[in-house]
Amino acid sequence: MQNLQIVFLVLLGAVTTLAFFTEEQHEIAKSLADACHAELGGELPEDFATKMRLGDPTLDSETSKCTIQCIFAKVGFTDENGVANRGLLIAKLSKGNPVEKATTFADVCEKNDGDSKCDKAFSLYQCYNRNKSIFA
C-alpha cells in the first residue's frame, strides 16, 4: 500500500516536501507507464514517465492521456471510467502529509471533468500539478 502513495507522488510530480525520488520509485513509475503503453499502444513522448513526474503540460495527446488514465486506474486513483477515488486519494496522500492537506487536495481535485475517461484522468493530473503547493 505504501508503494501506491509513492507511485502517485512520483507520477504526479515532486511535492515540495520531497526534494528527490529514489531510483526505485522512478522505476515503479516507469514500469507502470511501460505496462500501460504496451496495453494501449500508440506513440508516447520520449521519457514519458519522467515528463509525467515533472508535471509536463505537453502530455496532452490522446495516447498520453489514456496512458495516464491506465496508470491511475491500476493504482486505484481513478476508477475504470476515469473518476477520481476521493477516499483513496486522501488515504494515500495523508501518509507522509497531514490529513488536512490530503483532504484539501481531494476537495479541490476530486471533480475531474472530461468527456472521456482519459480526459478525466488528465484533468486530475493537471489539477494536482496546479495545486501541489497544498503539500508545501
N, CA and C atoms as a LAMMPS dump frame, in Angstrom:
ITEM: TIMESTEP
0
ITEM: NUMBER OF ATOMS
408
ITEM: BOX BOUNDS ff ff ff
-5.0000000000000000e+02 5.0000000000000000e+02
-5.0000000000000000e+02 5.0000000000000000e+02
-5.0000000000000000e+02 5.0000000000000000e+02
ITEM: ATOMS id mol type element x y z
1 1 1 N 0.818 -1.19 0
2 1 2 C 0 0 0
3 1 3 C 0.866 1.261 0
4 2 1 N 1.986 1.231 0.712
5 2 2 C 2.907 2.364 0.718
6 2 3 C 3.38 2.661 -0.7
7 3 1 N 3.556 1.607 -1.516
8 3 2 C 4.013 1.807 -2.889
9 3 3 C 3.016 2.621 -3.705
10 4 1 N 1.714 2.495 -3.435
11 4 2 C 0.73 3.275 -4.183
12 4 3 C 0.918 4.764 -3.945
13 5 1 N 1.186 5.152 -2.706
14 5 2 C 1.423 6.562 -2.424
15 5 3 C 2.682 7.017 -3.137
16 6 1 N 3.718 6.229 -3.084
17 6 2 C 4.971 6.578 -3.751
18 6 3 C 4.732 6.752 -5.241
19 7 1 N 4.005 5.818 -5.842
20 7 2 C 3.734 5.898 -7.269
21 7 3 C 2.984 7.184 -7.589
22 8 1 N 1.963 7.518 -6.799
23 8 2 C 1.198 8.728 -7.06
24 8 3 C 2.096 9.958 -7.008
25 9 1 N 2.914 10.041 -5.979
26 9 2 C 3.781 11.195 -5.848
27 9 3 C 4.819 11.25 -6.963
28 10 1 N 5.354 10.105 -7.323
29 10 2 C 6.337 10.065 -8.401
30 10 3 C 5.69 10.458 -9.713
31 11 1 N 4.524 9.912 -9.995
32 11 2 C 3.88 10.164 -11.271
33 11 3 C 3.324 11.566 -11.395
34 12 1 N 2.812 12.091 -10.34
35 12 2 C 2.136 13.38 -10.435
36 12 3 C 3.043 14.578 -10.244
37 13 1 N 4.242 14.376 -9.832
38 13 2 C 5.174 15.498 -9.724
39 13 3 C 5.743 15.613 -8.332
40 14 1 N 6.822 16.297 -8.26
41 14 2 C 7.539 16.428 -6.998
42 14 3 C 6.765 17.316 -6.034
43 15 1 N 6.478 16.791 -4.875
44 15 2 C 5.879 17.567 -3.803
45 15 3 C 7.027 18.292 -3.112
46 16 1 N 6.838 19.524 -2.765
47 16 2 C 7.951 20.314 -2.265
48 16 3 C 8.593 19.72 -1.017
49 17 1 N 7.878 18.919 -0.241
50 17 2 C 8.488 18.308 0.935
51 17 3 C 9.377 17.137 0.557
52 18 1 N 9.283 16.658 -0.671
53 18 2 C 10.132 15.577 -1.141
54 18 3 C 11.021 16.143 -2.243
55 19 1 N 12.278 16.359 -1.928
56 19 2 C 13.162 17.041 -2.868
57 19 3 C 13.591 16.155 -4.027
58 20 1 N 13.615 14.846 -3.85
59 20 2 C 14.049 13.959 -4.916
60 20 3 C 13.397 12.603 -4.721
61 21 1 N 13.526 11.77 -5.728
62 21 2 C 12.958 10.435 -5.674
63 21 3 C 14.053 9.418 -5.873
64 22 1 N 13.875 8.278 -5.262
65 22 2 C 14.861 7.219 -5.412
66 22 3 C 14.748 6.598 -6.791
67 23 1 N 15.777 5.89 -7.166
68 23 2 C 15.755 5.178 -8.441
69 23 3 C 14.629 4.144 -8.438
70 24 1 N 14.391 3.505 -7.291
71 24 2 C 13.317 2.512 -7.188
72 24 3 C 11.954 3.138 -7.466
73 25 1 N 11.689 4.319 -6.914
74 25 2 C 10.415 4.996 -7.136
75 25 3 C 10.248 5.361 -8.608
76 26 1 N 11.312 5.839 -9.203
77 26 2 C 11.242 6.176 -10.628
78 26 3 C 10.999 4.915 -11.457
79 27 1 N 11.603 3.811 -11.078
80 27 2 C 11.422 2.551 -11.809
81 27 3 C 9.988 2.029 -11.682
82 28 1 N 9.362 2.214 -10.525
83 28 2 C 7.955 1.82 -10.348
84 28 3 C 7.086 2.604 -11.325
85 29 1 N 7.302 3.905 -11.386
86 29 2 C 6.531 4.752 -12.298
87 29 3 C 6.767 4.345 -13.743
88 30 1 N 8.008 4.123 -14.089
89 30 2 C 8.339 3.74 -15.46
90 30 3 C 7.724 2.388 -15.802
91 31 1 N 7.746 1.463 -14.859
92 31 2 C 7.172 0.135 -15.075
93 31 3 C 5.665 0.23 -15.359
94 32 1 N 4.957 1.035 -14.584
95 32 2 C 3.521 1.217 -14.818
96 32 3 C 3.259 1.881 -16.165
97 33 1 N 4.047 2.893 -16.488
98 33 2 C 3.882 3.577 -17.775
99 33 3 C 4.138 2.608 -18.923
100 34 1 N 5.179 1.793 -18.797
101 34 2 C 5.502 0.816 -19.843
102 34 3 C 4.393 -0.225 -19.992
103 35 1 N 3.854 -0.707 -18.864
104 35 2 C 2.778 -1.705 -18.913
105 35 3 C 1.539 -1.127 -19.594
106 36 1 N 1.195 0.101 -19.249
107 36 2 C 0.022 0.728 -19.86
108 36 3 C 0.257 1.006 -21.336
109 37 1 N 1.447 1.441 -21.677
110 37 2 C 1.756 1.698 -23.087
111 37 3 C 1.673 0.413 -23.894
112 38 1 N 2.139 -0.692 -23.314
113 38 2 C 2.055 -1.99 -24.003
114 38 3 C 0.596 -2.396 -24.217
115 39 1 N -0.262 -2.113 -23.243
116 39 2 C -1.685 -2.439 -23.359
117 39 3 C -2.387 -1.581 -24.404
118 40 1 N -2.035 -0.294 -24.431
119 40 2 C -2.78 0.672 -25.232
120 40 3 C -2.171 0.95 -26.599
121 41 1 N -0.862 0.821 -26.702
122 41 2 C -0.192 1.148 -27.956
123 41 3 C -0.138 2.648 -28.172
124 42 1 N 0.143 3.035 -29.397
125 42 2 C 0.248 4.454 -29.738
126 42 3 C 1.638 4.974 -29.445
127 43 1 N 1.848 6.231 -29.788
128 43 2 C 3.154 6.847 -29.585
129 43 3 C 3.132 7.757 -28.366
130 44 1 N 4.107 7.518 -27.488
131 44 2 C 4.295 8.365 -26.314
132 44 3 C 5.557 9.191 -26.496
133 45 1 N 5.594 10.368 -25.877
134 45 2 C 6.828 11.161 -25.925
135 45 3 C 7.98 10.378 -25.289
136 46 1 N 9.169 10.662 -25.757
137 46 2 C 10.346 10.044 -25.155
138 46 3 C 10.403 10.414 -23.681
139 47 1 N 10.779 9.465 -22.846
140 47 2 C 10.903 9.65 -21.407
141 47 3 C 9.59 10.12 -20.765
142 48 1 N 8.51 9.483 -21.172
143 48 2 C 7.16 9.814 -20.707
144 48 3 C 7.065 9.851 -19.179
145 49 1 N 7.585 8.812 -18.503
146 49 2 C 7.443 8.729 -17.044
147 49 3 C 8.113 9.919 -16.356
148 50 1 N 9.269 10.312 -16.836
149 50 2 C 9.952 11.466 -16.25
150 50 3 C 9.164 12.741 -16.504
151 51 1 N 8.666 12.897 -17.713
152 51 2 C 7.871 14.086 -18.027
153 51 3 C 6.612 14.137 -17.167
154 52 1 N 6.003 12.996 -16.953
155 52 2 C 4.802 12.959 -16.128
156 52 3 C 5.141 13.327 -14.688
157 53 1 N 6.232 12.775 -14.186
158 53 2 C 6.665 13.063 -12.821
159 53 3 C 6.909 14.553 -12.629
160 54 1 N 7.409 15.196 -13.667
161 54 2 C 7.72 16.626 -13.584
162 54 3 C 6.513 17.517 -13.869
163 55 1 N 5.369 16.91 -14.195
164 55 2 C 4.153 17.687 -14.437
165 55 3 C 4.128 18.364 -15.789
166 56 1 N 4.777 17.773 -16.77
167 56 2 C 4.86 18.354 -18.108
168 56 3 C 3.456 18.545 -18.693
169 57 1 N 3.073 19.794 -18.99
170 57 2 C 1.731 20.059 -19.516
171 57 3 C 1.552 19.637 -20.978
172 58 1 N 2.628 19.294 -21.659
173 58 2 C 2.517 18.91 -23.069
174 58 3 C 2.104 17.453 -23.246
175 59 1 N 1.87 16.748 -22.172
176 59 2 C 1.433 15.348 -22.27
177 59 3 C -0.07 15.293 -22.53
178 60 1 N -0.53 16.049 -23.497
179 60 2 C -1.961 16.183 -23.743
180 60 3 C -2.448 15.466 -25.001
181 61 1 N -1.606 14.603 -25.574
182 61 2 C -2.083 13.791 -26.696
183 61 3 C -3.042 12.737 -26.165
184 62 1 N -3.87 12.198 -27.023
185 62 2 C -4.82 11.165 -26.588
186 62 3 C -4.08 9.953 -26.008
187 63 1 N -2.965 9.575 -26.638
188 63 2 C -2.181 8.436 -26.137
189 63 3 C -1.642 8.724 -24.744
190 64 1 N -1.121 9.923 -24.528
191 64 2 C -0.598 10.283 -23.205
192 64 3 C -1.707 10.309 -22.165
193 65 1 N -2.831 10.933 -22.5
194 65 2 C -3.958 11 -21.564
195 65 3 C -4.444 9.608 -21.176
196 66 1 N -4.557 8.727 -22.163
197 66 2 C -5.056 7.374 -21.881
198 66 3 C -4.033 6.551 -21.115
199 67 1 N -2.762 6.821 -21.324
200 67 2 C -1.727 6.141 -20.535
201 67 3 C -1.798 6.612 -19.095
202 68 1 N -1.994 7.904 -18.877
203 68 2 C -2.173 8.435 -17.524
204 68 3 C -3.399 7.79 -16.873
205 69 1 N -4.489 7.679 -17.615
206 69 2 C -5.703 7.056 -17.075
207 69 3 C -5.433 5.611 -16.686
208 70 1 N -4.739 4.884 -17.521
209 70 2 C -4.407 3.481 -17.243
210 70 3 C -3.591 3.368 -15.961
211 71 1 N -2.583 4.214 -15.829
212 71 2 C -1.733 4.191 -14.632
213 71 3 C -2.567 4.492 -13.391
214 72 1 N -3.371 5.559 -13.452
215 72 2 C -4.195 5.926 -12.302
216 72 3 C -5.181 4.816 -11.945
217 73 1 N -5.751 4.171 -12.944
218 73 2 C -6.692 3.075 -12.684
219 73 3 C -5.973 1.892 -12.037
220 74 1 N -4.768 1.586 -12.5
221 74 2 C -4.012 0.464 -11.924
222 74 3 C -3.701 0.678 -10.446
223 75 1 N -3.439 1.922 -10.044
224 75 2 C -3.14 2.181 -8.642
225 75 3 C -4.383 2.581 -7.85
226 76 1 N -5.522 2.727 -8.523
227 76 2 C -6.781 2.981 -7.847
228 76 3 C -7.128 4.444 -7.629
229 77 1 N -6.358 5.357 -8.188
230 77 2 C -6.669 6.772 -8.006
231 77 3 C -7.86 7.214 -8.834
232 78 1 N -8.166 6.461 -9.893
233 78 2 C -9.405 6.661 -10.638
234 78 3 C -10.043 5.299 -10.843
235 79 1 N -11.328 5.305 -11.127
236 79 2 C -11.986 4.046 -11.464
237 79 3 C -11.84 3.803 -12.964
238 80 1 N -12.476 2.757 -13.468
239 80 2 C -12.354 2.412 -14.883
240 80 3 C -12.957 3.479 -15.805
241 81 1 N -13.746 4.389 -15.249
242 81 2 C -14.332 5.485 -16.023
243 81 3 C -13.552 6.79 -15.897
244 82 1 N -12.432 6.747 -15.176
245 82 2 C -11.609 7.941 -15.016
246 82 3 C -12.019 8.853 -13.877
247 83 1 N -13.012 8.46 -13.093
248 83 2 C -13.497 9.278 -11.98
249 83 3 C -12.558 9.114 -10.782
250 84 1 N -12.16 10.239 -10.178
251 84 2 C -11.247 10.222 -9.039
252 84 3 C -11.845 9.459 -7.859
253 85 1 N -11.006 8.703 -7.171
254 85 2 C -11.389 7.957 -5.977
255 85 3 C -10.967 8.785 -4.768
256 86 1 N -11.865 9.634 -4.305
257 86 2 C -11.582 10.58 -3.221
258 86 3 C -11.004 9.9 -1.976
259 87 1 N -11.617 8.83 -1.551
260 87 2 C -11.171 8.15 -0.337
261 87 3 C -9.743 7.647 -0.439
262 88 1 N -9.414 7.054 -1.554
263 88 2 C -8.06 6.537 -1.732
264 88 3 C -7.05 7.675 -1.859
265 89 1 N -7.425 8.751 -2.547
266 89 2 C -6.522 9.905 -2.633
267 89 3 C -6.174 10.412 -1.242
268 90 1 N -7.18 10.577 -0.403
269 90 2 C -6.947 11.075 0.957
270 90 3 C -6.112 10.078 1.755
271 91 1 N -6.471 8.809 1.694
272 91 2 C -5.755 7.798 2.464
273 91 3 C -4.279 7.739 2.091
274 92 1 N -3.988 7.725 0.81
275 92 2 C -2.602 7.584 0.371
276 92 3 C -1.802 8.863 0.557
277 93 1 N -2.398 10.001 0.257
278 93 2 C -1.663 11.257 0.377
279 93 3 C -1.5 11.707 1.82
280 94 1 N -2.306 11.16 2.731
281 94 2 C -2.151 11.542 4.137
282 94 3 C -1.023 10.762 4.805
283 95 1 N -0.456 9.783 4.112
284 95 2 C 0.737 9.098 4.63
285 95 3 C 1.932 9.952 4.244
286 96 1 N 2.522 10.576 5.229
287 96 2 C 3.638 11.47 4.963
288 96 3 C 3.216 12.923 4.845
289 97 1 N 1.923 13.181 4.874
290 97 2 C 1.379 14.542 4.831
291 97 3 C 0.24 14.618 5.85
292 98 1 N -0.013 15.806 6.388
293 98 2 C -1.164 15.94 7.285
294 98 3 C -2.461 15.595 6.541
295 99 1 N -3.362 14.902 7.206
296 99 2 C -4.623 14.503 6.594
297 99 3 C -5.406 15.715 6.104
298 100 1 N -5.262 16.852 6.782
299 100 2 C -5.958 18.06 6.366
300 100 3 C -5.514 18.491 4.968
301 101 1 N -4.219 18.37 4.686
302 101 2 C -3.711 18.752 3.368
303 101 3 C -4.206 17.778 2.301
304 102 1 N -4.212 16.49 2.627
305 102 2 C -4.711 15.49 1.685
306 102 3 C -6.197 15.718 1.411
307 103 1 N -6.954 16.049 2.44
308 103 2 C -8.379 16.321 2.279
309 103 3 C -8.599 17.58 1.444
310 104 1 N -7.81 18.611 1.682
311 104 2 C -7.908 19.833 0.877
312 104 3 C -7.644 19.523 -0.585
313 105 1 N -6.615 18.728 -0.843
314 105 2 C -6.317 18.344 -2.224
315 105 3 C -7.523 17.629 -2.836
316 106 1 N -8.079 16.665 -2.121
317 106 2 C -9.238 15.928 -2.64
318 106 3 C -10.423 16.861 -2.878
319 107 1 N -10.63 17.82 -1.978
320 107 2 C -11.714 18.79 -2.16
321 107 3 C -11.541 19.566 -3.461
322 108 1 N -10.311 19.952 -3.75
323 108 2 C -10.023 20.768 -4.926
324 108 3 C -10.049 19.935 -6.212
325 109 1 N -9.549 18.706 -6.144
326 109 2 C -9.297 17.947 -7.376
327 109 3 C -10.225 16.764 -7.652
328 110 1 N -11.148 16.467 -6.766
329 110 2 C -11.968 15.278 -6.992
330 110 3 C -12.948 15.421 -8.152
331 111 1 N -13.291 16.617 -8.523
332 111 2 C -14.228 16.841 -9.634
333 111 3 C -13.45 16.926 -10.943
334 112 1 N -12.873 15.816 -11.342
335 112 2 C -12.066 15.798 -12.563
336 112 3 C -12.978 15.608 -13.763
337 113 1 N -13.2 16.697 -14.48
338 113 2 C -14.124 16.721 -15.61
339 113 3 C -13.468 16.233 -16.893
340 114 1 N -14.307 15.832 -17.818
341 114 2 C -13.84 15.442 -19.136
342 114 3 C -14.896 14.63 -19.855
343 115 1 N -14.762 14.596 -21.175
344 115 2 C -15.719 13.856 -21.99
345 115 3 C -15.446 12.358 -21.998
346 116 1 N -14.205 11.966 -21.726
347 116 2 C -13.842 10.549 -21.737
348 116 3 C -13.083 10.219 -20.46
349 117 1 N -12.892 8.938 -20.221
350 117 2 C -12.132 8.539 -19.031
351 117 3 C -10.702 9.059 -19.104
352 118 1 N -10.155 9.148 -20.298
353 118 2 C -8.791 9.661 -20.465
354 118 3 C -8.732 11.147 -20.145
355 119 1 N -9.736 11.9 -20.59
356 119 2 C -9.803 13.328 -20.279
357 119 3 C -9.964 13.559 -18.777
358 120 1 N -10.761 12.727 -18.132
359 120 2 C -10.979 12.867 -16.69
360 120 3 C -9.689 12.616 -15.917
361 121 1 N -8.957 11.572 -16.276
362 121 2 C -7.695 11.28 -15.597
363 121 3 C -6.685 12.398 -15.845
364 122 1 N -6.65 12.917 -17.059
365 122 2 C -5.741 14.018 -17.372
366 122 3 C -6.124 15.264 -16.572
367 123 1 N -7.408 15.464 -16.357
368 123 2 C -7.876 16.579 -15.542
369 123 3 C -7.35 16.465 -14.113
370 124 1 N -7.351 15.255 -13.553
371 124 2 C -6.802 15.031 -12.213
372 124 3 C -5.302 15.315 -12.208
373 125 1 N -4.598 14.856 -13.216
374 125 2 C -3.16 15.113 -13.368
375 125 3 C -2.889 16.618 -13.405
376 126 1 N -3.653 17.342 -14.203
377 126 2 C -3.479 18.793 -14.299
378 126 3 C -3.806 19.482 -12.974
379 127 1 N -4.872 19.043 -12.323
380 127 2 C -5.274 19.651 -11.06
381 127 3 C -4.18 19.473 -10.019
382 128 1 N -3.631 18.287 -9.947
383 128 2 C -2.541 18.051 -8.993
384 128 3 C -1.395 19.025 -9.251
385 129 1 N -0.995 19.138 -10.499
386 129 2 C 0.148 19.985 -10.831
387 129 3 C -0.135 21.452 -10.583
388 130 1 N -1.375 21.881 -10.719
389 130 2 C -1.746 23.267 -10.406
390 130 3 C -1.806 23.505 -8.907
391 131 1 N -2.061 22.456 -8.125
392 131 2 C -2.334 22.611 -6.693
393 131 3 C -1.375 21.888 -5.775
394 132 1 N -0.246 21.417 -6.272
395 132 2 C 0.671 20.661 -5.423
396 132 3 C 1.251 21.51 -4.303
397 133 1 N 1.12 22.829 -4.399
398 133 2 C 1.593 23.69 -3.321
399 133 3 C 0.805 23.451 -2.026
400 134 1 N -0.335 22.788 -2.127
401 134 2 C -1.106 22.411 -0.924
402 134 3 C -0.219 21.617 0.032
403 135 1 N 0.691 20.835 -0.528
404 135 2 C 1.532 19.956 0.285
405 135 3 C 2.805 20.625 0.775
406 136 1 N 2.968 21.899 0.474
407 136 2 C 4.192 22.624 0.898
408 136 3 C 4.199 22.858 2.392
